């Protein structure tokens, strides 16, 4: 933040105004999503634009960071980590999703 002032790109007042605006917009967006869009989220998630932007609802996962760590990295025989698609059956048991082309599940050697 202070590098903007140090480099002469902004004044201190501009930096604080930008931080305040970012805070207001962030809190507003959080409120809109959690109070107005929550009922529409399944439809948004399954829409064409939702699929294009990879929008997923993770509000039901208590610890998203641990979930991602446990489900997206799989150790191989040579201690090389391969990124795998999420375990969709854990999130939505009624959906069956194939991994993207070029990605194989299981042990990679």
Beta strands, then each sheet from edge to edge (+ up, - down):
strand 1: 73-75
strand 2: 81-83
sheet 1: 1+ 2-
end
